[in-house]
Amino acid sequence: MALSFRQSEIIEIARAEGRVVVEDLAQRFDVTLQTIRRDLSELADMGHLDRVHGGAVPKTGVANLGYEQRRRMNEGAKAAIARACAAAIPENCSLIMNLGTTTEAVAQELLGHRNITVVTNNMNVANTLAANPGCEIMVAGGALRRSDGGLVGELTTQFFEQFKVDYAVIGASALDRDGDLLDFDLAEVRVSKAIIRQARKVFLVCDHSKLDRSAPARLASLSEITVLFTDRALPQELARKCAEWGTEVVVASV
């Protein structure tokens, strides 16, 4: 089935923002809610989008979205989250930073920090922080994932096990309503589990679109996270669980 102009635009908006909402689209295109719901249903049937309550998100499944597509999604939200996270990281400290486009945004915000040591398996983070003369950078070994500049594998896990740092800054591909962090790559999951073990405090940077995505591998629980930095308030039940676990939630202003 050929896409209409409106449907093509809806796909681009979903990819750029991570989610589309029926009411917003109806207003944008000056059509009825029923028309937008029909568009979303057709796009879901064609495999372009996944329907969620009130709208749709880019298609997910057992494979992650491409790196460039993920990098462009929710750029404003990621920048706000990164600013809030970096503001919570003092100078004169050590931290581990793992894979993810939001983690890379945090690295950009750390360019003014002095006397920090960053241990990372993210080549993009290392390249960004190379411009900060007050940052010592240690890069993990392992198998290079060309798609996003990540290093993963047993060597990477063993490397991180040699450290005990003040902070870890991590991302996740998805966050479900039970508070579980999810990812697509088991090798990356094993590395991230090691990172969590080796940090005194763990900061999760995660925009709201991750709540509407799914991934097959469980990484951790929000109960293991010190602070979650996001851009929208969590669903009420998940916020309640975070309060019980003692997980602080910081909603960054976009």
C-alpha positions as CSV (number, residue, x, y, z in Angstrom):
1,M,0.0,0.0,0.0
2,A,1.4,3.4,-1.0
3,L,1.8,6.0,1.8
4,S,-0.1,9.2,1.6
5,F,1.8,12.5,2.1
6,R,0.2,12.8,5.6
7,Q,1.3,9.2,6.5
8,S,4.9,9.9,5.4
9,E,4.9,13.0,7.5
10,I,3.6,11.1,10.5
11,I,6.4,8.6,10.2
12,E,9.0,11.4,10.1
13,I,7.5,13.0,13.1
14,A,7.5,9.7,15.0
15,R,11.1,9.2,14.2
16,A,12.1,12.7,15.2
17,E,10.2,12.9,18.4
18,G,10.0,9.2,19.4
19,R,6.2,9.3,19.6
20,V,3.1,10.8,18.0
21,V,-0.2,11.6,19.7
22,V,-3.5,11.3,18.0
23,E,-4.9,14.7,19.2
24,D,-1.7,16.5,18.2
25,L,-1.6,15.0,14.8
26,A,-5.3,15.8,14.2
27,Q,-4.7,19.4,15.1
28,R,-1.5,19.6,13.0
29,F,-3.1,18.2,9.8
30,D,-6.5,19.7,10.5
31,V,-8.3,16.4,10.2
32,T,-10.5,14.3,12.5
33,L,-9.3,12.1,15.3
34,Q,-10.8,9.1,13.4
35,T,-8.7,9.9,10.3
36,I,-5.5,10.0,12.3
37,R,-6.4,6.7,14.1
38,R,-7.0,5.1,10.7
39,D,-3.6,6.4,9.5
40,L,-1.9,5.0,12.5
41,S,-3.6,1.7,12.2
42,E,-2.6,1.4,8.5
43,L,1.0,2.4,9.3
44,A,1.1,-0.2,12.1
45,D,-0.2,-2.9,9.7
46,M,2.5,-1.9,7.2
47,G,5.2,-2.3,9.9
48,H,6.2,1.4,10.1
49,L,4.9,2.1,13.6
50,D,3.7,0.4,16.8
51,R,0.4,1.5,18.3
52,V,0.4,2.6,21.9
53,H,-2.3,4.2,24.0
54,G,-3.2,7.5,22.5
55,G,-0.8,7.4,19.6
56,A,2.1,5.4,18.1
57,V,5.9,5.0,18.3
58,P,8.6,4.0,15.8
59,K,8.5,0.2,15.1
60,T,10.4,-1.8,17.7
61,G,11.0,-5.5,18.2
62,V,14.1,-7.6,18.7
63,A,16.3,-5.1,16.9
64,N,17.1,-1.6,17.9
65,L,16.6,1.5,15.8
66,G,19.6,2.7,13.7
67,Y,22.1,4.9,15.5
68,E,21.5,8.0,13.4
69,Q,17.8,7.7,13.8
70,R,18.1,7.3,17.6
71,R,20.5,10.3,17.7
72,R,18.0,12.6,16.0
73,M,15.1,11.5,18.1
74,N,14.0,13.8,21.0
75,E,17.1,16.0,20.7
76,G,15.7,18.7,22.8
77,A,14.7,16.3,25.6
78,K,18.1,14.6,25.5
79,A,19.8,18.0,25.8
80,A,17.7,19.0,28.8
81,I,18.3,15.6,30.5
82,A,22.0,15.9,29.8
83,R,22.2,19.4,31.4
84,A,20.3,18.2,34.5
85,C,22.5,15.1,34.8
86,A,25.8,17.0,34.3
87,A,24.7,19.6,36.9
88,A,24.5,16.7,39.5
89,I,28.0,15.5,38.8
90,P,30.6,17.5,40.7
91,E,34.2,18.2,39.7
92,N,37.0,16.1,41.2
93,C,35.2,12.8,40.7
94,S,35.4,9.6,38.7
95,L,32.6,8.2,36.5
96,I,31.8,5.5,34.0
97,M,29.7,6.3,30.9
98,N,28.3,3.6,28.7
99,L,26.6,3.5,25.3
100,G,23.7,5.6,24.2
101,T,22.9,8.9,22.5
102,T,21.7,10.5,25.7
103,T,24.9,9.5,27.4
104,E,26.7,11.2,24.6
105,A,24.7,14.3,25.2
106,V,25.9,14.2,28.9
107,A,29.5,14.0,27.7
108,Q,28.9,17.3,25.8
109,E,27.7,18.9,29.0
110,L,30.8,17.8,30.9
111,L,33.2,19.7,28.7
112,G,33.5,22.4,31.4
113,H,34.1,20.0,34.3
114,R,37.6,20.0,35.8
115,N,39.6,17.1,37.3
116,I,37.3,14.3,36.3
117,T,38.2,10.8,35.2
118,V,35.9,9.2,32.7
119,V,36.0,5.5,32.0
120,T,34.0,4.5,28.9
121,N,33.2,1.9,26.3
122,N,31.7,4.6,24.0
123,M,34.1,6.0,21.4
124,N,31.8,8.9,20.8
125,V,31.9,9.9,24.5
126,A,35.7,9.6,24.4
127,N,36.1,11.7,21.3
128,T,33.8,14.4,22.7
129,L,35.6,14.6,26.1
130,A,39.0,14.7,24.4
131,A,38.3,18.4,24.0
132,N,38.2,18.8,27.8
133,P,41.8,19.2,29.1
134,G,40.5,18.7,32.7
135,C,39.2,15.2,31.9
136,E,41.3,12.0,32.0
137,I,39.8,9.5,29.7
138,M,40.2,5.7,29.9
139,V,38.7,3.6,27.1
140,A,37.7,0.0,27.5
141,G,38.9,-2.7,25.2
142,G,36.6,-5.1,23.5
143,A,34.8,-5.7,20.2
144,L,34.0,-2.5,18.3
145,R,30.4,-2.2,17.3
146,R,30.7,-0.1,14.1
147,S,27.1,0.9,14.1
148,D,27.4,3.2,17.1
149,G,31.1,3.3,18.2
150,G,30.4,1.0,21.2
151,L,32.9,-1.5,22.7
152,V,31.3,-4.7,24.0
153,G,32.1,-8.2,25.0
154,E,33.9,-10.1,27.8
155,L,37.0,-7.9,27.6
156,T,34.9,-4.8,28.1
157,T,33.2,-6.4,31.1
158,Q,36.6,-7.4,32.6
159,F,38.0,-3.9,32.1
160,F,35.2,-2.2,34.0
161,E,35.6,-4.7,36.9
162,Q,39.0,-3.1,37.6
163,F,37.4,0.1,38.7
164,K,35.3,1.5,41.5
165,V,33.9,4.9,40.5
166,D,31.9,7.6,42.1
167,Y,29.2,7.8,39.4
168,A,27.9,5.8,36.5
169,V,25.9,7.4,33.7
170,I,24.0,4.8,31.8
171,G,21.2,4.7,29.2
172,A,18.7,2.0,28.3
173,S,16.7,1.1,25.1
174,A,13.4,0.8,27.0
175,L,11.9,1.1,30.4
176,D,8.7,-0.9,31.2
177,R,5.9,-0.1,33.6
178,D,7.4,-2.5,36.2
179,G,10.5,-0.4,36.4
180,D,12.7,-2.8,34.5
181,L,15.4,-1.4,32.2
182,L,15.5,-3.3,28.9
183,D,18.0,-3.6,26.0
184,F,18.5,-5.4,22.7
185,D,22.1,-6.6,22.9
186,L,23.0,-9.3,25.6
187,A,26.6,-8.4,25.3
188,E,25.8,-4.8,26.1
189,V,23.6,-5.9,28.9
190,R,26.4,-7.8,30.6
191,V,28.7,-4.8,30.3
192,S,26.1,-2.5,31.8
193,K,25.5,-4.8,34.7
194,A,29.2,-4.7,35.5
195,I,29.1,-0.9,35.3
196,I,26.2,-0.7,37.8
197,R,28.2,-3.0,40.2
198,Q,31.3,-0.8,40.0
199,A,29.6,2.6,40.8
200,R,28.7,4.1,44.1
201,K,25.9,6.1,42.5
202,V,24.1,5.2,39.2
203,F,22.4,7.9,37.1
204,L,20.0,6.7,34.4
205,V,19.4,9.1,31.5
206,C,16.2,8.2,29.7
207,D,13.7,10.3,27.8
208,H,10.0,9.6,27.9
209,S,9.8,7.7,24.6
210,K,11.6,4.8,26.2
211,L,8.4,4.1,28.2
212,D,6.6,3.2,25.0
213,R,9.3,0.9,23.6
214,S,10.1,-2.7,24.3
215,A,13.3,-4.8,24.2
216,P,13.9,-8.4,24.9
217,A,16.8,-8.4,27.4
218,R,16.5,-7.2,31.1
219,L,19.3,-5.0,32.2
220,A,18.4,-3.9,35.7
221,S,15.6,-2.5,37.8
222,L,15.0,1.2,38.7
223,S,15.4,0.0,42.3
224,E,19.2,-0.3,41.5
225,I,19.3,3.3,40.2
226,T,20.2,6.3,42.4
227,V,18.7,9.0,40.1
228,L,16.6,8.8,37.0
229,F,16.8,11.8,34.8
230,T,14.0,12.1,32.3
231,D,11.9,14.8,30.6
232,R,8.3,14.0,31.6
233,A,6.7,12.8,34.8
234,L,6.5,9.0,35.2
235,P,3.2,7.2,35.2
236,Q,1.7,7.4,38.7
237,E,2.3,3.7,39.6
238,L,5.9,3.7,38.4
239,A,6.5,7.0,40.3
240,R,5.1,5.3,43.4
241,K,7.5,2.4,43.0
242,C,10.5,4.7,42.6
243,A,9.5,6.4,45.9
244,E,9.4,3.0,47.6
245,W,12.7,2.0,46.2
246,G,14.4,5.3,47.1
247,T,15.1,6.1,43.5
248,E,15.1,9.9,42.9
249,V,13.3,11.1,39.7
250,V,14.5,14.4,38.2
251,V,12.3,15.8,35.4
252,A,14.3,18.1,33.3
253,S,12.7,21.2,31.9
254,V,12.9,21.1,28.0
